[in-house]
Amino acid sequence: MQLPHIPILRFGRSYVSLQTSEVADHRTGRPLARLSVANSGLIRRDLRCAGRAAQALRALPAAEIWRRCASAGELFMAGELPLGEGCVQTSDQYVQTLSSTSGLPHNLCRRNMQKISYVLTHMDEILRGLSGGIDNSNIFDTGRGALHGVPVSYFPVADALGVVLPSNSPGVNSIWLPAIGLKTPVVLKPGREEPWTPWRIVQALIAAGIPAEAFGFYPAEHDGADAILQDCTRAIMFGDDATLRRHAHDPTIQTHGTGRSKVVLGEDLADCWPDFLDTLLASIVENGGRSCINASTIIVPRHGDAIAEALGKRLAAIEPRAADDDRAVLSAFANAGFARHIDEVIEGGLTANGARDVTGEHRRGPRLVELDGAVYLRPTLVRCPNLDHPLGNAEFLFPFAGVVEMPQEDVLDRIGPTLVLTAITKDRAFIEELLASPAIDRLNLGAIPTTRVEWDQPHEGNLFEFLYRRRAIQSQEQWPEAATQTPAAT
């Protein structure tokens, strides 16, 4: 049977390249599709035409774009959509293929589908939240609007948003999706093992009536990724600490890497810790522990041993299951060598003074295990003496966390950059300190898992503020009527 061939999309135009790569089933090695690969010269040449792509998208009223995005969300979930040239893919086939190359079990694939569909079907609500309640459709259609009765004006700063995607979780695609609602074309470089999700999203949006010119899809090597980051006025990239460090101080690039998210149990509620075990467990294991919003550290003022023991027992009971088992919690590693490296790093960290693998005392068998030709890492909870321990503030692509005891008054001085912090406390003074901390990107107050997302809140940087800039404006005339009217849909 002939392999599906996924082409390059050059702002909507399909292009088959002489250079190709294959995406294979990580268990069997069987090729599942062939991708055309773009070189940096082709990408840079195409980006000179980004202005025309922006014009095609901005010709539509914002309200109509949002309506079509909602239709795309339904198509993404249940539609039969093109997969390359001459092939189609059902939603069930998408789930099976995604699982085969990424290692995610089917049920986690579907949960990530639901995240993406939610963003598409609630685009207007999400943009209202990101823009702070501005009269959205007027802002994006006319550049004028009102905020609490005060006239405001905004303008777009980019003809296209470049996005360099990872392969670890399809849900990360939800981060760039609001760009379409913000009338900004996207230039996507998919992850090596995960072209399926961005491709399917693009096909759903095109089928729903979003102009094909709004989409660039460029499977590429590192030089292609660099071209996107350097030549797009605004870009998003995902990667490890070493990769992102090169771009950390570039205001035109929004970086998404390790989150080092945490749960902090306040002094006032520490003695009630058994009531919060479900929150701790969910923070560690949801989405297979693969997200930057999974908790990698649990900080408590006391009862550290008891909390680690109770939580470790529950984590140790989680076992790998077949990919199509609805009870599956763990994801396989598409790269078995990477799983072995993580296992070695953890074992090396456990040789440091004071660290104890609590889950290792309760699970049946080693941390690294094979099932049906796939490699898994069983959940691991380590009791650490402090945050400075090599495993005290570490983050890995599976359910892993360290439990650390620390006085509450030391927390904010020690935690370091934290993407999500869940603070289980009612201490008003401590809450005020948390709210004032620049180290915390997202703050959950109460027993809210770090993995719970409110989509009208910024995830890691506000895409509206990244793609639009406020203009100072004064007028001797009354604020134009157009500022309070939405153009008719075309």
N, C-alpha and C positions, 0 to 999 in steps of 0.2 A: 504494500500500500504506500502511495506517495505521501511524503511528509508535507504537512501544511507549511507554506512559506510566508512568513510575516514580513512585509516590505517596510522600508523607510517611508515615513509620511513627511513630505516636504511642504509644510503648511497646506495639508490636505491632498497633495498630489502623491500617489503611490510611486515608489521608485525601487526597482530591484537592483541590488548591488552585486558586483562580481565577487566581493568579499562577503562571506557568510560565516555564521557560527551555528552550532546546534545546541538545543536545550534538551537534556536527557532526564529520564527517570532516575532519581538518586539511588533507588534500591537495585534496579536491574541494569542501569546504564543504557537502556533502550532510548534512542532519539525520539522525541515527541514533536519537534518542530525545527525548522531551519529559519534563521533570521538574517535579513540583509544587514550588513554592518556599515555604518557611515564613518568616513574619515573626517578629520578636523577641517580640512579645506572645504569639503562640501557643506559642513555645518556653518562655517563662517560665511560662506557665500550666501546661503539661504537666509541667514540672520539679517542680511542687508535688506531683505524684503519684509521684515517684521512689521513695518509701518502699514503695508497694504493689508496684512492679516488683521491688524488692530482696527483698521477702517471697516473691514467686513463685519467684525463683531460689534463694533460700536454703532453701526448703522441700525441695530435692533434696539428697541426700547428695553430698558432693564427689566421691567415687569414681564415682558414677553420672554426674555432670556430665562428668568427664574421659572416661568411656567414650563418652558421646554426642559429645563434642568429637572423639574419634578417628573416629567414624562421619562426622561433618561434614567432616573432612579428606579422606576418601575421596570424599564427594559433591562437595566443592569441586573436586577434581581431575577427576572423570569424570562427574558427575551432570548430568541435565537439570533445571534449576532455574527457578523463576518469574522472569520479567523484567517487572515491572510487572503491570498488570491484563490477564489473558487471554493473556499471551505466555510462552513458555518459551525458555530459552537453553541450548544444549549447551556443553561446555567448549571445543570448537573455535570456536564462534560467539563465545564470550567472548573468546578470544585475538584473533580478527580484529577485533572491535569495540574492544577495549582498544588494540590497535596503531593502529587508525584514528584514535583521538582523542588518544592520548598520544605517538605517534611511536616507541614501542618496537618493535623487530622481534619477530616471533613467537617466536623462540627465547628471547629475554630475558623475554617475557611468561610463557612456560612455566617458566623458572627461578624467577621470582618466585612463580608458583603453587606450585612445590615447596617454597619457603621457608615459605609460609603453611600448606600442608598439613602440613609437618613440625611446626610449632608446635602445630597442632591434634591431631596423632596422638601427640605426646610431651608432652602437657600435664602429666602427673604428674611426669615427670622434670624438666621445666623449673621447675615450682614448687618442687620439692625443692631445686634449685640456688639459686633466688632467695631461699628462706627459710632457707638455711644448713643444710639437713638436718633440719628440724623434722618431727615426725610429722604430715604435712600434713592428711590427711583428718580427724583428730581436731581439729586447730586450727580448721578451717573449719566443722566440724559442731557442735562443742561449745564452742569458745573455749579449750579446754584441750589440752595436749599435753606432750611432753617433748623436751628438747634435751640429748643426751649424759647422759640419766638425770635431768636437773634439770627439775622441773615449770615450765612456762611458760604464760602466757595472753596471747592476742591478741584484738583486736576490730576490726571494720571501721570506718573513719572516714568513709565516703561511701556514700550510697544509689545513686549513679551516677557513672560516670567520663565526663566530657565529652571529646570528641576532635575537634579541628579539623584536618582532613587536607589534605595537598597533592596535586598532580597529577603530580609528577615521577616517582614510582616506586611501583608497587603493593606492593612488599615492605614499605613502612613500616607497612602494616596489621598486620604480625606483632607490632608493638610493643604494641598495645592488646589483642591477643587473650588474653593470660594473665588479663586482668580477668574474663573469663567463668569461667575456672577458679578464680578467687578469689571467686566468687559476687557479683560487682559488675556490675550492668547498665551498658550503654554508651549514650551519646548521641552520635551521629556526624554531623558536618557534612562531607560529601564534598568533594573538590576539584572545581573547576569542570569540568575535562576528564576527571575520573576518578571517576565515581560507581559504575562497574561492579564494582570489586573489593570495596569494603565492602558493597555491596548483595548480591553473590553469596555472600560470607562469611555474612552474616546469614541469607540464605535457606537455606544449607547447614546452619547451626546449628539453625534452626527445624525443618527437615525431619528432623534427627537427634533431635529431641525436647527441645531447650532451649526453655524457655517464651518465647513470642513477646513477652511483656511485658518481657523483659530488653533490648529493643532499641528505641532511638529513632534514626530516620534522617531528618535535616532538611537537605536542600539549601537553602541560604540565602545571603544577601548578608552584608556585613560586620556589620550590626547583629545578625543571627542568630548569627554566630560570637561576637560580644561577649557575647550573652545566655548562651550555653553556658559561656563562660569565667568569667563573673561569677556565675552562679547554680548551677553544679555545685560541690560541695564540693571535688572534685578534678578537674583537667583536664589534658589534654595538647594542645600546639599545635605546629605546624610552620610555619616561615616564614624570611624573611631576617633579617639582623642588625637592621635598623631596626624591623621588626615585633616581634621578640622582646625587644628592649631595654626595651619598655614593661612587660614582665612578668618581667623577669629576677630581681627580688627578691621575687616573690610565691611563698611556699612552697606554695601550693595549686595552682600551675600548673607542670607539667613542660615545659620548652621544648626543642625539637629544631630546630636550624638548621644553619648551616655548621659542619663538623667540623674543618676545617683539619688533617686527619690527615696523618701524616708517616712516612717511613722514615728511620731514622738508621743509617748504616754506621759501626761502631765503629773506633777507631784500630787495634785488634788484627787486624781482618779486612779492612781497607781495600785491601790489596794483592791480595786474592782477589775483587775486585769482579765479574769476569766470571761467577763462580759464582752470583751473586745477581740477574742480569738478569731471569730469569723471575719472581722475586718482585716486583721493581720494576714490571715490565710489568703483571702481574696486579693489583697494588695500584692502578695508574692506570686501567686500561681495563675491569675487570669491571663488569657492569651498565651498560655504556655510559658509565661515569664519572659517573653521576648521583647517587651516594650520598654521604652525609656521611662514610662510612668509606672512600671512595676517597682515595688519597694525593694531596695537592696540593703537597707539598714533599718533595724528596729531599735530605738533609743528609749530606755526606761530609767527612772531614778532609783528603782530597787526591784526586787523579785526577778532579777534577770535570769537566774538559774531555773526558777520555776516556770517562767514564761517560755524560755527556750525548750525546756523539757516537754511542756504541753503542746507547743506549736510543732516541735520536732517530731513528736509521735504522729501528729496528723499529716505532716508532710511526708513522712516515711511510708505512710500507707498508700501513697499515690504511686501507681505502677504504670509503665508503658502499656499501651493497648494498640490494637490494630487501627490503622488509619480510618477505617469506616465504622469503628465502634463509637456510638453516640456518647459513651461515658469517657472517651479519651480526653485527657487533660494535657499530656505532654506532647511536644513536637519532636520529631526526629531531626537530626542534623543532616542536611544535604551534603555537607563536607565532613566526612567522618574524621579526618585528620584534625579539623578544628575542635571537634568534641574531645578528642584525645588530648589536645594541647590544653584545653580548659581544665580537664581532669588533672593533668600534671601540675598546672599552676595552683590549683586548690590544694593538692597534696603537699606541694612545696610550702604553701602558706601555713598549713597545719603543723609544720615543724617548728614554727615560731612559738615563743613562750606564751602559754596561757590560752591557746585556741583549742576548741574541742568541736568535732563534728557530731552534733547531737543526733542528727538523722542517721548517721552511720551506726549508732548504737541500737537502732530500732528497725532499719530496713533489712530486707532479705536479699543479700547479695551486694555486689559492688555498685559504686555510683554509675559507672559506665557499663551499659548493657546493650546487647543486640537483640532485635526482634524482627522477624520477617525480612531479614536482609537490611534493616535500618539500625542506625546507632542512636541511642538515647542517653541522656544524663538524668539520673533520678534526682528529685528535689534535694537540696542540701541547705541545712541551717547550721551555722557555726556560732558558737558562743565565744565572743572575742573580749579580751580584757579592755580594749579601748578603740577609738576610731583610727588611731595611728597604726593599728595592726594591719598587715597586708590584706586581710580579708574583712576588716571592719567597715570599709567603705568601698568595697569592690562591686563590680557589676558584670554579670555574665548573661548569655542568651539562653537561660533556662531558669526555673524557679530556684533562686539562691538568695539568701539574706544572712547578714550577721546581726546578732543581738548584743548590744552594748549597754552597760550601765553607766550613767553620767548624771551628776547633779543638774537639775533644771537650769540653774543660773549659768551653767557653762555651755548650754546647747548652742546658742546663737553665735558664740565665739568660735565654735569648733566644727560646725556641720559643713562648712564650705558650700560651693554652688550646688543647689538642689532644685531640680525641675519641679517636683511636686512634694509638698510636705503635708501630711495629715497630722494634725495636732488634736489629740484626744484630751481635751481639757475644758474646764469652765472658768479657769483663772483669768479674770479680765486683764490684770496687769501683764500676764504672760502673753495673752492674745494681742495686746497692744504692741508688745515688743516684736512679736512675730510679724504683725502687719507692717511694721517699720523696717523689717530686715530686707536689704537688697539681695541677699543670698537666695531668696525663695522666689521662684517664678510663679507657681500656683499654690495657693494655700487652701486646704480643706480643714474647716473647723468642725470637729466632732468625729464620730465613728463613720467616716466616709472613706471607702477604699481609695488608695492613690490612683487606681485604674479607672475610676468613674469620671467620665468626661461630660461637661456641659458645652455643647458645640457653639453656643453664642458667646462663650468666653475664649480669649486667646489661648491656644495650646502652648506655643513656645514662640512668642513674637506675634504681633497683630498684623495680619496680612493686609488689612485695609490701610493701616498706617505705613506699611512697607511699600504699597503700590500707589498710594495717593498722598498728595501734599496739600496742606491748607494754604490758600492764597488770601492775603490781606486784600480787602476790597471796600471801597467807599463809593457812594453815588449820590449825586444831587437829586436824582430822580427817585420816585418811589420804587421799592424793590420790585422788579418786573413780575408781571402776572405769570410768566412762564415758570417762575420758580415755585409756584404752588400747583402746577398742573403736570400731569403725566402724559406724554405723547401717546396717541392711539397706537395699539399694536398693529404691526404690518404683517 
